[in-house]
């Protein structure tokens, strides 16, 4: 069964904008906690652009504005064929918005739940494409923190990662800082002294929050330790495992039970071929120091095709061109077309909204 996206955009609601930043809105794509995503047309642009607009009720909330501006800044840093391309943003608008490439196609979760698991070249293409995306994200100094099947779209040219809503920049290159701070706080408590303000760094507090989806967070995030780029590697492994098995690697349960499973149990790695199983097992190690870097995952994925398909290995450090080449050969089960515009509403006297007057 070929992956297919939605056939038609959802109609606009009464309070939806009809244009944003000079782009004509043609329909709804979806809505989430921070805002609504629309498909828009732009002069000189073939196909749609994706326009994400903050909900009106949250536009007056300073924290939401800051978070939205943060997402725009991080997305603008990343340049990868496996990440939705940033176009422009206005975070000072009455309702802040961000425009990116529109990626037609189903999410990985929607496709797998409807048609079953990925196999063969499609599974390898997913693994390689998402590994390349993470390498680009990490090279830009960003931790995504929310890689999961609902944030990966199966496009006509390969998988693409979406949604940087809870990403953050890498701030502290010293891997021992958290350990030293924790020991110093304990020493102050043992001496019954107040902890100095310097030991309550807001940046560290931000980095150990538990934003995320239950079952789709790393063990260290559940353990309130720093969320580094190695957390993305763990979620890469979980995403590939989900695609191969057609179910979540730690199942479904109450959030507290999900936390226990992620921290102490092994994931379900059914149906992974041996080469990918070794990679996913390494990526999902409980200790982040035992996980490979995203670049290592990418090289290993390309190496799996080289062994299985007799393809000559890329020379030097593999880049986007190597991934595009792999996807051109292996990403074959996708037939995606941009959806049709939303159906026009009815105006009085039977004339359709948006119809030309003769």
Rosetta blueprint (number, residue, H / E / L):
1 X L
2 X L
3 X E
4 X L
5 X L
6 X L
7 X L
8 X E
9 X L
10 X E
11 X L
12 X L
13 X L
14 X L
15 X L
16 X L
17 X L
18 X L
19 X E
20 X E
21 X L
22 X L
23 X E
24 X E
25 X E
26 X E
27 X E
28 X E
29 X E
30 X E
31 X E
32 X L
33 X L
34 X L
35 X E
36 X E
37 X E
38 X E
39 X E
40 X E
41 X E
42 X L
43 X L
44 X L
45 X L
46 X L
47 X L
48 X L
49 X E
50 X E
51 X E
52 X E
53 X E
54 X E
55 X L
56 X H
57 X H
58 X H
59 X L
60 X L
61 X L
62 X H
63 X H
64 X H
65 X H
66 X H
67 X H
68 X H
69 X H
70 X H
71 X H
72 X H
73 X H
74 X H
75 X H
76 X H
77 X H
78 X L
79 X L
80 X L
81 X L
82 X L
83 X E
84 X L
85 X L
86 X E
87 X E
88 X E
89 X E
90 X E
91 X L
92 X L
93 X L
94 X L
95 X L
96 X L
97 X E
98 X E
99 X E
100 X E
101 X E
102 X L
103 X L
104 X L
105 X L
106 X L
107 X E
108 X H
109 X H
110 X H
111 X H
112 X H
113 X H
114 X H
115 X H
116 X L
117 X L
118 X L
119 X L
120 X H
121 X H
122 X H
123 X H
124 X H
125 X H
126 X H
127 X H
128 X H
129 X H
130 X H
131 X H
132 X H
133 X H
134 X H
135 X H
136 X H
137 X H
138 X H
139 X H
140 X L
141 X L
142 X E
143 X E
144 X L
145 X L
146 X L
147 X L
148 X L
149 X H
150 X H
151 X H
152 X E
153 X E
154 X E
155 X E
156 X L
157 X L
158 X E
159 X E
160 X E
161 X E
162 X L
163 X L
164 X L
165 X L
166 X L
167 X L
168 X E
169 X E
170 X L
171 X L
172 X L
173 X L
174 X L
175 X L
176 X L
177 X H
178 X H
179 X H
180 X H
181 X H
182 X H
183 X H
184 X H
185 X H
186 X H
187 X H
188 X H
189 X H
190 X H
191 X L
192 X L
193 X L
194 X L
195 X L
196 X L
197 X H
198 X H
199 X H
200 X L
201 X L
202 X H
203 X H
204 X H
205 X H
206 X H
207 X H
208 X L
209 X L
210 X L
211 X L
212 X L
213 X E
214 X L
215 X L
216 X E
217 X L
218 X L
219 X H
220 X H
221 X H
222 X H
223 X L
224 X L
225 X L
226 X L
227 X L
228 X L
229 X H
230 X H
231 X H
232 X H
233 X H
234 X H
235 X H
236 X H
237 X H
238 X H
239 X H
240 X H
241 X H
242 X H
243 X H
244 X H
245 X H
246 X L
247 X L
248 X L
249 X L
250 X L
251 X L
252 X L
253 X L
254 X L
255 X H
256 X H
257 X H
258 X H
259 X H
260 X H
261 X H
262 X H
263 X H
264 X H
265 X L
266 X L
267 X L
268 X L
269 X L
270 X L
271 X L
272 X L
273 X L
274 X H
275 X H
276 X H
277 X H
278 X H
279 X H
280 X H
281 X H
282 X H
283 X H
284 X L
285 X L
286 X L
287 X L
288 X H
289 X H
290 X H
291 X L
292 X L
293 X L
294 X H
295 X H
296 X H
297 X H
298 X H
299 X H
300 X H
301 X H
302 X H
303 X H
304 X H
305 X H
306 X H
307 X H
308 X H
309 X H
310 X L
311 X L
312 X L
313 X L
314 X L
315 X L
316 X L
317 X L
318 X L
319 X L
320 X H
321 X H
322 X H
323 X H
324 X H
325 X H
326 X H
327 X H
328 X H
329 X H
330 X H
331 X L
332 X L
333 X L
334 X E
335 X L
336 X L
337 X L
338 X L
339 X L
340 X E
341 X L
342 X L
343 X L
344 X L
345 X L
346 X E
347 X L
348 X H
349 X H
350 X H
351 X L
352 X E
353 X L
354 X L
355 X L
356 X L
357 X L
358 X L
